[in-house]
Amino acid sequence: MSTGETNTQGAPEKTANTNRRQPYPQGFLDTISAGWAERAETLPAARAQAPYAAARRDAVSAAFPGERLVVPAGGYKQRSNDTDYPFRAHSAFSHLTGWGADAVPDSLLVFEPAGDGHEVTLFLRDRATRETPEFYRDASIGEFWVGPRPSLAQVAADLGIATAHVDAFSAADGDLVLDEDERLTGFLSELRLVKDAYEIEQMSLAVDVTARGFDDIVRELPRIVAHPRGERVVEGVFHQRARSDGNGEGYDTIAASGPHACYLHWTRNDGAVVPGDLILVDAGTEVDSLYTADITRTLPVSGVFTDIQRRIYETVREAADAAFAAARPGVRFRTLHETAMEVIARRTAEWGLLPVTAEEALDADRGGQQRRYMVHGTSHHLGLDVHDCAQARREMYYDGELAPGMVFTIEPGLYFQVDDLTVPAEYRGIGVRIEDDVLMTEDGPVNLSAGIPRMADGVEAWIARLRS
């Protein structure tokens, strides 16, 4: 629990509540700045992502000649009263600087027009010396509270960017500012559509850590079942892996057991995990570079699918495989969804769930009846954000063509709500989603998460192996 801010003597602070502050006695003020060892400043070698980030900055500079650009990292966001959420830099800022989980809040990346290009400067708050009141008074940035911060010189060497104190930054009329200027925001989003070698490496790492987290969940199924809020145990088991081997989760874990699996973004995670039911787990680790995985597996809690569960599960898997097979360079992104929908429409029609034929359901204008059982899309781009490149233009995203270096999900599902009278009783309360992270290459798609069992027989064998 935070001890809170205690300053009563001059330093401005973010909270106006003063009833908990304690005065610093004069003896403390007279001695706090003395008696500290010298701090040697060692300059680090440039981090691995520095040349990749530099190439991205060059692309931005070329796209906006003569214009001043400002890309803020963002700052802390309030959780409650004087408690903040953990800081995470804006994804576009991280992409252009190479700064990940260790980024300093309230920093700014500025492109200043110069000649045919730009001079790029990273403005950040330099660390305070032990002689300044900030060291002990400011609970948000003082090193006595939050630990050591890097110096301007250390950040410059680490990231390969010129640095300056944030106080030296001045906004100017005509600045193009991220999330305020549509052109800049859209361009920076589209710049992330194709990943470079470093990004692909980091996303593969995120998938690997996530796979270990799913293994942990399977191993802990007996404990999960024994707890009255087993969904919370699933969430906690995955969090331990994501936090210990990565930076944390890339998004709130969905641990949806039984009928909860039919709620697409079930993050309350307060239900029991009951043998005989399925549990849908949608989870992804964000690694220190801030790249995230996004994977879903649906598991039979007892270790074995029932006949109905297997029928639904294998249909979803069939739809996922069809979408994967359709993915090729030059194919439109929307084709993945259309292909998955063909399978969903055909199977739900065969089961007698649709009031029309599969062909009628697939009519672009008058169809869509099968969407009752899968209202979400089949794919989205993935990277620094779980729904990456979200500000890209439609013609570059949904209507765009797949290209080598793109990373995206394939995640069809079937969800039969517990009170849906259009399906037989034995289908009700069953929700299934299978989600994989896919890299497009010159030779076609590669399933980065294929190592996590996904066929029904393989899932049963996986559970049996890890619980034995």
PAROTI-831442 format. One record per residue (C-alpha): residue number from 1; residue in three letters; x, y, z. Coordinates in nm, 2 decimals, decimal comma, always signed. Example, Ala and Ser with C-alpha at 12.3 -4.5 7.8 and 13.67 -1.06 7.14 Angstrom:
2
(1 "ALA" (+1,23 -0,45 +0,78))
(2 "SER" (+1,37 -0,11 +0,71))
//
This chain:
468
(1 "MET" (+0,00 +0,00 +0,00))
(2 "SER" (+0,13 +0,34 -0,09))
(3 "THR" (+0,24 +0,57 +0,19))
(4 "GLY" (+0,12 +0,87 +0,00))
(5 "GLU" (+0,28 +1,21 -0,05))
(6 "THR" (+0,40 +1,39 +0,26))
(7 "ASN" (+0,52 +1,72 +0,14))
(8 "THR" (+0,40 +2,03 +0,32))
(9 "GLN" (+0,68 +2,26 +0,22))
(10 "GLY" (+0,66 +2,41 -0,13))
(11 "ALA" (+0,67 +2,15 -0,40))
(12 "PRO" (+0,35 +2,15 -0,62))
(13 "GLU" (+0,17 +1,81 -0,62))
(14 "LYS" (-0,11 +1,65 -0,82))
(15 "THR" (-0,35 +1,61 -0,53))
(16 "ALA" (-0,51 +1,89 -0,33))
(17 "ASN" (-0,57 +1,66 -0,03))
(18 "THR" (-0,35 +1,78 +0,25))
(19 "ASN" (-0,50 +1,61 +0,56))
(20 "ARG" (-0,25 +1,32 +0,55))
(21 "ARG" (+0,07 +1,52 +0,50))
(22 "GLN" (+0,33 +1,53 +0,77))
(23 "PRO" (+0,58 +1,82 +0,80))
(24 "TYR" (+0,95 +1,75 +0,75))
(25 "PRO" (+1,14 +1,86 +1,07))
(26 "GLN" (+1,43 +2,10 +1,02))
(27 "GLY" (+1,68 +1,83 +1,11))
(28 "PHE" (+1,57 +1,62 +0,82))
(29 "LEU" (+1,58 +1,92 +0,58))
(30 "ASP" (+1,93 +2,01 +0,70))
(31 "THR" (+2,07 +1,66 +0,64))
(32 "ILE" (+1,87 +1,48 +0,37))
(33 "SER" (+2,09 +1,61 +0,09))
(34 "ALA" (+2,42 +1,51 +0,24))
(35 "GLY" (+2,60 +1,17 +0,30))
(36 "TRP" (+2,53 +1,01 -0,03))
(37 "ALA" (+2,79 +0,83 -0,24))
(38 "GLU" (+2,89 +0,96 -0,58))
(39 "ARG" (+2,68 +0,82 -0,86))
(40 "ALA" (+2,90 +0,71 -1,16))
(41 "GLU" (+2,72 +0,77 -1,49))
(42 "THR" (+2,79 +0,48 -1,72))
(43 "LEU" (+2,66 +0,52 -2,07))
(44 "PRO" (+2,49 +0,21 -2,20))
(45 "ALA" (+2,53 +0,07 -2,55))
(46 "ALA" (+2,24 +0,13 -2,78))
(47 "ARG" (+1,96 -0,12 -2,74))
(48 "ALA" (+1,88 -0,38 -3,01))
(49 "GLN" (+1,58 -0,19 -3,13))
(50 "ALA" (+1,75 +0,14 -3,17))
(51 "PRO" (+1,83 +0,11 -3,55))
(52 "TYR" (+1,48 -0,02 -3,62))
(53 "ALA" (+1,33 +0,28 -3,44))
(54 "ALA" (+1,56 +0,52 -3,63))
(55 "ALA" (+1,44 +0,38 -3,96))
(56 "ARG" (+1,08 +0,43 -3,85))
(57 "ARG" (+1,16 +0,79 -3,76))
(58 "ASP" (+1,31 +0,84 -4,10))
(59 "ALA" (+0,99 +0,72 -4,27))
(60 "VAL" (+0,79 +0,97 -4,06))
(61 "SER" (+1,03 +1,25 -4,15))
(62 "ALA" (+1,00 +1,18 -4,52))
(63 "ALA" (+0,62 +1,18 -4,50))
(64 "PHE" (+0,59 +1,52 -4,33))
(65 "PRO" (+0,85 +1,75 -4,49))
(66 "GLY" (+0,87 +2,09 -4,33))
(67 "GLU" (+0,62 +2,02 -4,06))
(68 "ARG" (+0,68 +2,01 -3,68))
(69 "LEU" (+0,56 +1,69 -3,52))
(70 "VAL" (+0,50 +1,61 -3,16))
(71 "VAL" (+0,45 +1,26 -3,03))
(72 "PRO" (+0,38 +1,25 -2,65))
(73 "ALA" (+0,45 +0,94 -2,44))
(74 "GLY" (+0,15 +1,03 -2,22))
(75 "GLY" (+0,15 +1,04 -1,84))
(76 "TYR" (+0,00 +0,86 -1,54))
(77 "LYS" (-0,37 +0,80 -1,54))
(78 "GLN" (-0,57 +0,81 -1,21))
(79 "ARG" (-0,71 +0,49 -1,08))
(80 "SER" (-0,87 +0,63 -0,76))
(81 "ASN" (-0,80 +0,93 -0,54))
(82 "ASP" (-0,42 +0,96 -0,53))
(83 "THR" (-0,35 +0,61 -0,68))
(84 "ASP" (-0,25 +0,58 -1,05))
(85 "TYR" (-0,25 +0,30 -1,29))
(86 "PRO" (+0,10 +0,17 -1,39))
(87 "PHE" (+0,24 +0,39 -1,66))
(88 "ARG" (+0,25 +0,26 -2,02))
(89 "ALA" (+0,38 +0,48 -2,30))
(90 "HIS" (+0,16 +0,55 -2,60))
(91 "SER" (+0,23 +0,27 -2,86))
(92 "ALA" (+0,32 +0,52 -3,13))
(93 "PHE" (+0,58 +0,68 -2,90))
(94 "SER" (+0,73 +0,34 -2,81))
(95 "HIS" (+0,74 +0,24 -3,18))
(96 "LEU" (+0,94 +0,55 -3,28))
(97 "THR" (+1,17 +0,56 -2,98))
(98 "GLY" (+1,23 +0,19 -2,90))
(99 "TRP" (+1,14 +0,27 -2,54))
(100 "GLY" (+0,93 +0,00 -2,38))
(101 "ALA" (+0,83 -0,07 -2,02))
(102 "ASP" (+1,11 +0,16 -1,89))
(103 "ALA" (+0,99 +0,47 -2,07))
(104 "VAL" (+0,96 +0,79 -1,86))
(105 "PRO" (+0,62 +0,95 -1,82))
(106 "ASP" (+0,54 +1,29 -1,98))
(107 "SER" (+0,82 +1,25 -2,24))
(108 "LEU" (+0,78 +1,40 -2,59))
(109 "LEU" (+0,94 +1,30 -2,92))
(110 "VAL" (+0,97 +1,61 -3,14))
(111 "PHE" (+1,05 +1,63 -3,51))
(112 "GLU" (+1,18 +1,98 -3,58))
(113 "PRO" (+1,21 +2,07 -3,95))
(114 "ALA" (+1,57 +2,11 -4,06))
(115 "GLY" (+1,69 +2,13 -4,42))
(116 "ASP" (+1,54 +1,84 -4,62))
(117 "GLY" (+1,44 +1,65 -4,31))
(118 "HIS" (+1,40 +1,69 -3,93))
(119 "GLU" (+1,61 +1,71 -3,62))
(120 "VAL" (+1,45 +1,47 -3,37))
(121 "THR" (+1,48 +1,53 -3,00))
(122 "LEU" (+1,34 +1,33 -2,71))
(123 "PHE" (+1,23 +1,56 -2,43))
(124 "LEU" (+1,21 +1,40 -2,09))
(125 "ARG" (+1,25 +1,48 -1,72))
(126 "ASP" (+1,61 +1,45 -1,63))
(127 "ARG" (+1,68 +1,28 -1,30))
(128 "ALA" (+1,71 +1,51 -1,00))
(129 "THR" (+2,02 +1,52 -0,79))
(130 "ARG" (+2,01 +1,43 -0,42))
(131 "GLU" (+2,04 +1,80 -0,34))
(132 "THR" (+1,70 +1,89 -0,49))
(133 "PRO" (+1,36 +1,87 -0,30))
(134 "GLU" (+1,22 +1,66 -0,58))
(135 "PHE" (+1,44 +1,37 -0,47))
(136 "TYR" (+1,23 +1,31 -0,15))
(137 "ARG" (+0,92 +1,53 -0,19))
(138 "ASP" (+0,76 +1,42 -0,52))
(139 "ALA" (+0,60 +1,08 -0,49))
(140 "SER" (+0,53 +1,06 -0,86))
(141 "ILE" (+0,89 +1,11 -0,99))
(142 "GLY" (+1,12 +1,15 -0,69))
(143 "GLU" (+1,38 +0,88 -0,68))
(144 "PHE" (+1,33 +0,82 -0,31))
(145 "TRP" (+0,98 +0,71 -0,40))
(146 "VAL" (+1,00 +0,55 -0,75))
(147 "GLY" (+1,37 +0,45 -0,77))
(148 "PRO" (+1,65 +0,56 -1,00))
(149 "ARG" (+1,58 +0,74 -1,33))
(150 "PRO" (+1,82 +0,76 -1,62))
(151 "SER" (+2,00 +1,08 -1,71))
(152 "LEU" (+1,95 +1,26 -2,04))
(153 "ALA" (+2,29 +1,13 -2,15))
(154 "GLN" (+2,21 +0,77 -2,06))
(155 "VAL" (+1,88 +0,78 -2,25))
(156 "ALA" (+2,05 +0,94 -2,55))
(157 "ALA" (+2,31 +0,66 -2,56))
(158 "ASP" (+2,05 +0,39 -2,50))
(159 "LEU" (+1,80 +0,49 -2,77))
(160 "GLY" (+2,03 +0,67 -3,01))
(161 "ILE" (+1,83 +0,99 -3,00))
(162 "ALA" (+1,93 +1,34 -2,90))
(163 "THR" (+1,77 +1,44 -2,56))
(164 "ALA" (+1,68 +1,75 -2,38))
(165 "HIS" (+1,50 +1,84 -2,05))
(166 "VAL" (+1,12 +1,84 -2,09))
(167 "ASP" (+1,11 +2,19 -1,94))
(168 "ALA" (+1,29 +2,31 -2,26))
(169 "PHE" (+1,00 +2,21 -2,48))
(170 "SER" (+0,77 +2,48 -2,61))
(171 "ALA" (+0,46 +2,41 -2,82))
(172 "ALA" (+0,41 +2,61 -3,13))
(173 "ASP" (+0,12 +2,71 -3,35))
(174 "GLY" (+0,09 +2,46 -3,64))
(175 "ASP" (+0,24 +2,16 -3,45))
(176 "LEU" (+0,10 +1,83 -3,56))
(177 "VAL" (+0,03 +1,64 -3,24))
(178 "LEU" (-0,04 +1,27 -3,21))
(179 "ASP" (-0,41 +1,20 -3,13))
(180 "GLU" (-0,49 +1,56 -3,21))
(181 "ASP" (-0,39 +1,56 -3,58))
(182 "GLU" (-0,57 +1,30 -3,79))
(183 "ARG" (-0,30 +1,28 -4,06))
(184 "LEU" (-0,02 +1,22 -3,82))
(185 "THR" (-0,22 +0,97 -3,61))
(186 "GLY" (-0,33 +0,77 -3,91))
(187 "PHE" (+0,02 +0,76 -4,06))
(188 "LEU" (+0,18 +0,64 -3,74))
(189 "SER" (-0,09 +0,37 -3,71))
(190 "GLU" (-0,04 +0,25 -4,07))
(191 "LEU" (+0,34 +0,25 -4,02))
(192 "ARG" (+0,29 -0,04 -3,78))
(193 "LEU" (+0,09 -0,26 -4,03))
(194 "VAL" (+0,41 -0,43 -4,15))
(195 "LYS" (+0,65 -0,55 -3,88))
(196 "ASP" (+1,03 -0,54 -3,90))
(197 "ALA" (+1,26 -0,82 -3,79))
(198 "TYR" (+1,29 -0,69 -3,44))
(199 "GLU" (+0,91 -0,67 -3,39))
(200 "ILE" (+0,86 -1,02 -3,52))
(201 "GLU" (+1,12 -1,15 -3,28))
(202 "GLN" (+0,95 -0,97 -2,99))
(203 "MET" (+0,60 -1,10 -3,09))
(204 "SER" (+0,74 -1,45 -3,11))
(205 "LEU" (+0,88 -1,41 -2,76))
(206 "ALA" (+0,54 -1,29 -2,64))
(207 "VAL" (+0,37 -1,60 -2,79))
(208 "ASP" (+0,63 -1,82 -2,62))
(209 "VAL" (+0,56 -1,67 -2,27))
(210 "THR" (+0,19 -1,69 -2,33))
(211 "ALA" (+0,22 -2,06 -2,42))
(212 "ARG" (+0,39 -2,12 -2,09))
(213 "GLY" (+0,10 -1,94 -1,92))
(214 "PHE" (-0,15 -2,17 -2,09))
(215 "ASP" (+0,05 -2,47 -1,97))
(216 "ASP" (+0,04 -2,33 -1,62))
(217 "ILE" (-0,34 -2,30 -1,64))
(218 "VAL" (-0,38 -2,66 -1,75))
(219 "ARG" (-0,15 -2,79 -1,47))
(220 "GLU" (-0,36 -2,59 -1,21))
(221 "LEU" (-0,70 -2,72 -1,33))
(222 "PRO" (-0,76 -2,92 -1,01))
(223 "ARG" (-0,70 -2,62 -0,79))
(224 "ILE" (-0,90 -2,40 -1,03))
(225 "VAL" (-1,20 -2,64 -1,01))
(226 "ALA" (-1,18 -2,65 -0,63))
(227 "HIS" (-1,21 -2,28 -0,58))
(228 "PRO" (-1,56 -2,12 -0,58))
(229 "ARG" (-1,42 -1,84 -0,81))
(230 "GLY" (-1,20 -2,06 -1,03))
(231 "GLU" (-1,21 -1,81 -1,31))
(232 "ARG" (-1,01 -1,57 -1,08))
(233 "VAL" (-0,76 -1,85 -1,02))
(234 "VAL" (-0,71 -1,89 -1,39))
(235 "GLU" (-0,66 -1,51 -1,42))
(236 "GLY" (-0,41 -1,52 -1,14))
(237 "VAL" (-0,21 -1,82 -1,27))
(238 "PHE" (-0,17 -1,65 -1,61))
(239 "HIS" (-0,08 -1,32 -1,44))
(240 "GLN" (+0,20 -1,48 -1,25))
(241 "ARG" (+0,36 -1,61 -1,57))
(242 "ALA" (+0,30 -1,29 -1,77))
(243 "ARG" (+0,44 -1,07 -1,50))
(244 "SER" (+0,74 -1,29 -1,41))
(245 "ASP" (+0,85 -1,37 -1,77))
(246 "GLY" (+0,72 -1,05 -1,93))
(247 "ASN" (+0,59 -0,70 -1,85))
(248 "GLY" (+0,24 -0,82 -1,78))
(249 "GLU" (-0,08 -0,89 -1,97))
(250 "GLY" (-0,14 -0,71 -2,30))
(251 "TYR" (-0,51 -0,68 -2,21))
(252 "ASP" (-0,75 -0,80 -1,94))
(253 "THR" (-0,75 -1,18 -1,93))
(254 "ILE" (-1,08 -1,35 -2,03))
(255 "ALA" (-1,14 -1,66 -1,82))
(256 "ALA" (-1,49 -1,76 -1,92))
(257 "SER" (-1,63 -2,09 -1,80))
(258 "GLY" (-1,96 -2,25 -1,89))
(259 "PRO" (-2,22 -2,00 -2,01))
(260 "HIS" (-1,97 -1,71 -1,94))
(261 "ALA" (-1,78 -1,82 -2,26))
(262 "CYS" (-2,07 -1,68 -2,46))
(263 "TYR" (-2,00 -1,33 -2,34))
(264 "LEU" (-1,72 -1,21 -2,58))
(265 "HIS" (-1,54 -0,98 -2,34))
(266 "TRP" (-1,61 -1,15 -2,01))
(267 "THR" (-1,34 -1,01 -1,78))
(268 "ARG" (-1,53 -1,02 -1,45))
(269 "ASN" (-1,39 -1,37 -1,40))
(270 "ASP" (-1,58 -1,44 -1,08))
(271 "GLY" (-1,75 -1,77 -1,17))
(272 "ALA" (-1,68 -2,13 -1,08))
(273 "VAL" (-1,50 -2,36 -1,32))
(274 "VAL" (-1,72 -2,68 -1,33))
(275 "PRO" (-1,62 -3,02 -1,46))
(276 "GLY" (-1,82 -3,10 -1,77))
(277 "ASP" (-1,82 -2,74 -1,89))
(278 "LEU" (-1,58 -2,57 -2,13))
(279 "ILE" (-1,36 -2,28 -2,02))
(280 "LEU" (-1,26 -2,02 -2,28))
(281 "VAL" (-0,93 -1,85 -2,20))
(282 "ASP" (-0,83 -1,55 -2,40))
(283 "ALA" (-0,50 -1,42 -2,28))
(284 "GLY" (-0,17 -1,26 -2,40))
(285 "THR" (+0,16 -1,17 -2,25))
(286 "GLU" (+0,30 -0,82 -2,31))
(287 "VAL" (+0,68 -0,84 -2,30))
(288 "ASP" (+0,91 -0,56 -2,19))
(289 "SER" (+0,93 -0,41 -2,54))
(290 "LEU" (+0,54 -0,37 -2,51))
(291 "TYR" (+0,46 -0,62 -2,79))
(292 "THR" (+0,18 -0,85 -2,70))
(293 "ALA" (+0,04 -1,19 -2,79))
(294 "ASP" (-0,33 -1,26 -2,82))
(295 "ILE" (-0,43 -1,62 -2,80))
(296 "THR" (-0,75 -1,81 -2,71))
(297 "ARG" (-0,80 -2,17 -2,63))
(298 "THR" (-1,12 -2,34 -2,52))
(299 "LEU" (-1,06 -2,63 -2,28))
(300 "PRO" (-1,29 -2,91 -2,15))
(301 "VAL" (-1,26 -2,87 -1,78))
(302 "SER" (-1,29 -3,25 -1,72))
(303 "GLY" (-1,02 -3,32 -1,98))
(304 "VAL" (-1,25 -3,47 -2,25))
(305 "PHE" (-1,50 -3,30 -2,48))
(306 "THR" (-1,86 -3,43 -2,49))
(307 "ASP" (-1,99 -3,51 -2,84))
(308 "ILE" (-2,18 -3,18 -2,87))
(309 "GLN" (-1,88 -2,98 -2,74))
(310 "ARG" (-1,65 -3,16 -2,98))
(311 "ARG" (-1,89 -3,09 -3,28))
(312 "ILE" (-1,89 -2,72 -3,20))
(313 "TYR" (-1,52 -2,70 -3,12))
(314 "GLU" (-1,41 -2,88 -3,44))
(315 "THR" (-1,64 -2,66 -3,65))
(316 "VAL" (-1,46 -2,35 -3,51))
(317 "ARG" (-1,13 -2,51 -3,57))
(318 "GLU" (-1,24 -2,59 -3,93))
(319 "ALA" (-1,33 -2,22 -3,98))
(320 "ALA" (-0,99 -2,11 -3,84))
(321 "ASP" (-0,81 -2,36 -4,07))
(322 "ALA" (-1,00 -2,24 -4,37))
(323 "ALA" (-0,92 -1,87 -4,30))
(324 "PHE" (-0,55 -1,97 -4,25))
(325 "ALA" (-0,55 -2,15 -4,58))
(326 "ALA" (-0,70 -1,85 -4,75))
(327 "ALA" (-0,43 -1,61 -4,62))
(328 "ARG" (-0,17 -1,53 -4,88))
(329 "PRO" (+0,03 -1,21 -4,98))
(330 "GLY" (-0,20 -1,00 -5,19))
(331 "VAL" (-0,52 -1,14 -5,05))
(332 "ARG" (-0,75 -0,88 -4,90))
(333 "PHE" (-0,77 -0,88 -4,52))
(334 "ARG" (-1,15 -0,91 -4,52))
(335 "THR" (-1,12 -1,24 -4,71))
(336 "LEU" (-1,01 -1,41 -4,38))
(337 "HIS" (-1,35 -1,32 -4,22))
(338 "GLU" (-1,55 -1,41 -4,53))
(339 "THR" (-1,38 -1,75 -4,55))
(340 "ALA" (-1,45 -1,83 -4,18))
(341 "MET" (-1,81 -1,72 -4,22))
(342 "GLU" (-1,86 -1,97 -4,51))
(343 "VAL" (-1,78 -2,25 -4,27))
(344 "ILE" (-1,99 -2,11 -3,99))
(345 "ALA" (-2,29 -2,06 -4,22))
(346 "ARG" (-2,26 -2,41 -4,38))
(347 "ARG" (-2,23 -2,59 -4,05))
(348 "THR" (-2,50 -2,40 -3,86))
(349 "ALA" (-2,73 -2,46 -4,16))
(350 "GLU" (-2,66 -2,83 -4,15))
(351 "TRP" (-2,75 -2,84 -3,79))
(352 "GLY" (-3,08 -2,68 -3,87))
(353 "LEU" (-3,01 -2,36 -3,67))
(354 "LEU" (-3,07 -2,11 -3,96))
(355 "PRO" (-3,40 -2,00 -4,10))
(356 "VAL" (-3,24 -1,99 -4,45))
(357 "THR" (-2,99 -2,19 -4,65))
(358 "ALA" (-2,62 -2,14 -4,61))
(359 "GLU" (-2,60 -1,96 -4,95))
(360 "GLU" (-2,88 -1,72 -4,85))
(361 "ALA" (-2,71 -1,65 -4,52))
(362 "LEU" (-2,39 -1,56 -4,70))
(363 "ASP" (-2,56 -1,30 -4,92))
(364 "ALA" (-2,38 -0,97 -4,85))
(365 "ASP" (-2,70 -0,76 -4,83))
(366 "ARG" (-2,98 -0,99 -4,71))
(367 "GLY" (-2,79 -1,26 -4,52))
(368 "GLY" (-2,59 -1,28 -4,20))
(369 "GLN" (-2,82 -1,50 -4,01))
(370 "GLN" (-2,52 -1,71 -3,89))
(371 "ARG" (-2,37 -1,40 -3,73))
(372 "ARG" (-2,62 -1,45 -3,45))
(373 "TYR" (-2,37 -1,71 -3,32))
(374 "MET" (-2,05 -1,52 -3,41))
(375 "VAL" (-2,10 -1,15 -3,40))
(376 "HIS" (-1,74 -1,05 -3,39))
(377 "GLY" (-1,48 -1,04 -3,67))
(378 "THR" (-1,23 -1,31 -3,75))
(379 "SER" (-0,91 -1,12 -3,75))
(380 "HIS" (-0,73 -0,80 -3,64))
(381 "HIS" (-0,38 -0,68 -3,66))
(382 "LEU" (-0,15 -0,74 -3,36))
(383 "GLY" (+0,16 -0,57 -3,23))
(384 "LEU" (+0,22 -0,30 -2,97))
(385 "ASP" (-0,16 -0,29 -2,92))
(386 "VAL" (-0,37 -0,60 -2,90))
(387 "HIS" (-0,59 -0,44 -3,16))
(388 "ASP" (-0,30 -0,28 -3,34))
(389 "CYS" (-0,31 -0,01 -3,61))
(390 "ALA" (-0,66 +0,08 -3,51))
(391 "GLN" (-0,64 +0,43 -3,66))
(392 "ALA" (-0,54 +0,30 -4,01))
(393 "ARG" (-0,77 +0,39 -4,29))
(394 "ARG" (-1,03 +0,12 -4,39))
(395 "GLU" (-0,86 +0,09 -4,73))
(396 "MET" (-0,54 +0,00 -4,56))
(397 "TYR" (-0,69 -0,23 -4,30))
(398 "TYR" (-1,01 -0,42 -4,36))
(399 "ASP" (-1,00 -0,36 -4,73))
(400 "GLY" (-0,62 -0,37 -4,75))
(401 "GLU" (-0,40 -0,65 -4,89))
(402 "LEU" (-0,21 -0,89 -4,67))
(403 "ALA" (+0,17 -0,83 -4,70))
(404 "PRO" (+0,48 -1,01 -4,57))
(405 "GLY" (+0,56 -0,88 -4,22))
(406 "MET" (+0,20 -0,84 -4,11))
(407 "VAL" (+0,10 -1,01 -3,79))
(408 "PHE" (-0,27 -1,07 -3,72))
(409 "THR" (-0,51 -1,30 -3,54))
(410 "ILE" (-0,74 -1,56 -3,68))
(411 "GLU" (-1,01 -1,62 -3,42))
(412 "PRO" (-1,35 -1,76 -3,53))
(413 "GLY" (-1,60 -1,87 -3,26))
(414 "LEU" (-1,94 -2,01 -3,19))
(415 "TYR" (-2,15 -1,88 -2,90))
(416 "PHE" (-2,48 -2,03 -2,80))
(417 "GLN" (-2,63 -1,81 -2,53))
(418 "VAL" (-2,79 -2,00 -2,24))
(419 "ASP" (-3,13 -1,85 -2,32))
(420 "ASP" (-3,12 -1,87 -2,70))
(421 "LEU" (-3,43 -2,05 -2,81))
(422 "THR" (-3,32 -2,08 -3,17))
(423 "VAL" (-3,08 -2,37 -3,08))
(424 "PRO" (-3,14 -2,71 -2,92))
(425 "ALA" (-3,11 -2,72 -2,54))
(426 "GLU" (-2,79 -2,92 -2,56))
(427 "TYR" (-2,61 -2,64 -2,74))
(428 "ARG" (-2,72 -2,36 -2,50))
(429 "GLY" (-2,45 -2,23 -2,27))
(430 "ILE" (-2,16 -2,35 -2,49))
(431 "GLY" (-1,91 -2,09 -2,62))
(432 "VAL" (-1,60 -2,18 -2,82))
(433 "ARG" (-1,32 -1,96 -2,97))
(434 "ILE" (-0,99 -2,06 -3,11))
(435 "GLU" (-0,74 -1,78 -3,17))
(436 "ASP" (-0,39 -1,79 -3,31))
(437 "ASP" (-0,13 -1,53 -3,39))
(438 "VAL" (-0,02 -1,54 -3,76))
(439 "LEU" (+0,28 -1,40 -3,94))
(440 "MET" (+0,25 -1,34 -4,31))
(441 "THR" (+0,57 -1,42 -4,50))
(442 "GLU" (+0,66 -1,42 -4,87))
(443 "ASP" (+0,58 -1,79 -4,88))
(444 "GLY" (+0,25 -1,77 -4,69))
(445 "PRO" (+0,12 -1,76 -4,34))
(446 "VAL" (+0,31 -1,90 -4,03))
(447 "ASN" (+0,11 -1,98 -3,72))
(448 "LEU" (+0,33 -1,84 -3,44))
(449 "SER" (+0,11 -2,01 -3,17))
(450 "ALA" (+0,08 -2,35 -3,34))
(451 "GLY" (+0,27 -2,50 -3,05))
(452 "ILE" (-0,03 -2,46 -2,82))
(453 "PRO" (-0,26 -2,75 -2,89))
(454 "ARG" (-0,56 -2,65 -3,10))
(455 "MET" (-0,72 -2,97 -3,24))
(456 "ALA" (-0,97 -3,14 -3,02))
(457 "ASP" (-0,77 -3,46 -2,98))
(458 "GLY" (-0,45 -3,26 -2,92))
(459 "VAL" (-0,62 -3,05 -2,65))
(460 "GLU" (-0,74 -3,36 -2,47))
(461 "ALA" (-0,39 -3,51 -2,49))
(462 "TRP" (-0,24 -3,18 -2,36))
(463 "ILE" (-0,46 -3,18 -2,06))
(464 "ALA" (-0,39 -3,55 -1,98))
(465 "ARG" (-0,01 -3,50 -2,02))
(466 "LEU" (+0,01 -3,19 -1,79))
(467 "ARG" (-0,22 -3,33 -1,53))
(468 "SER" (-0,06 -3,67 -1,50))
//
